Structures are given as structure tokens and as C-alpha cells.
Amino acid sequence: MTTSEAVDAMVKVMAPYIGDTMARSAIEAHCQKLGIAATVSRDQAEALLAKLGGGLNIFLGRDKSASVIAEARSALAGLEARR
């Protein structure tokens, strides 16, 4: 899947909890740190979700963070299934 598609899908999941701007900024920053460029592999997506989950723990707590990350993982799986 393209990075743009993945970012948009994750922002849609995270925005209700931390806002659109914060979600997009965090996701894009972690993409840069992880060296994710034009496309996202399954392994890169998992690494990205792990990083995002750690940050969400601070804002949402562990249980809600795990729920949001599971929802984002499902959204990404949906993108892959459409291909």
C-alpha cells in the first residue's frame, strides 16, 4: 500500500482521540524516523503501529491505546485486502 493511503487510514482512526493535526503529525514523523517512503510493507506498518501505540499510551492509557492500534491495524488490513 502507498504511504499516503496508510497515513490517511490511520489518521481517520486516531483523529477522534487526539485530533487530526496531532494524528497526522505523529504518523508522518514516525514514518520519517522509520525510513518509510513511497510504500509501506507489512513489517514497516507493524513497526509504525508499535511506535504510535507507545505515544498513545500517554494520551489514552494502555487499554484504549491498544484498542485504537487494533482498529488502525484493521484499517490497514482492509487497504491491503482491496488490492
C-alpha positions in Angstrom: 0.0 0.0 0.0 1.2 3.5 -0.5 2.3 5.6 2.4 -0.3 8.2 1.7 -3.1 5.6 1.8 -1.7 4.2 5.1 -1.3 7.6 6.7 -4.9 8.6 5.7 -6.3 5.4 7.1 -4.5 5.7 10.4 -5.4 9.4 10.8 -9.1 8.5 10.3 -8.8 6.1 13.2 -6.7 8.2 15.5 -8.2 11.7 14.9 -11.3 11.2 17.1 -9.0 10.7 20.1 -6.1 13.1 19.5 -7.2 15.4 16.7 -6.5 15.3 13.0 -3.4 17.5 13.2 -1.7 15.6 16.0 -2.5 12.3 14.5 -1.1 13.2 11.0 2.0 14.9 12.5 2.8 11.9 14.7 2.3 9.4 11.9 4.3 11.3 9.4 7.1 11.9 11.9 7.3 8.2 12.7 7.3 7.4 9.0 10.3 9.6 8.5 12.1 8.1 11.5 11.4 4.6 10.3 12.5 5.3 6.8 9.1 4.7 5.3 9.0 6.4 1.9 6.6 5.8 -1.0 5.2 2.4 0.1 4.7 0.6 3.4 5.5 -3.0 3.9 3.6 -5.2 6.4 6.7 -5.2 8.7 7.1 -1.4 8.4 3.4 -1.0 9.2 3.8 -3.1 12.4 6.8 -1.1 13.5 4.9 2.1 12.9 1.9 0.9 14.9 4.2 -0.1 17.7 5.7 3.4 17.8 2.3 5.1 17.7 1.0 2.8 20.4 3.7 3.9 22.7 2.8 7.5 22.2 -0.9 6.9 22.5 -0.4 5.3 25.9 0.4 8.7 27.3 -2.7 10.3 26.0 -5.2 7.5 26.2 -3.9 4.9 28.6 -2.8 1.4 27.8 -6.3 -0.2 27.3 -7.7 2.5 25.0 -4.4 2.8 23.1 -4.4 -1.0 22.4 -7.9 -0.7 21.1 -7.1 2.2 18.8 -4.0 0.4 17.5 -6.1 -2.7 16.8 -8.6 -0.5 14.9 -5.7 1.0 12.9 -4.3 -2.4 12.2 -7.7 -3.5 10.9 -8.0 -0.4 8.7 -4.6 -1.2 7.2 -5.5 -4.8 6.6 -8.6 -3.5 4.8 -6.4 -1.5 2.5 -4.3 -4.5 1.7 -7.3 -6.6 1.0 -8.7 -4.2 -1.6 -5.5 -4.6 -3.6 
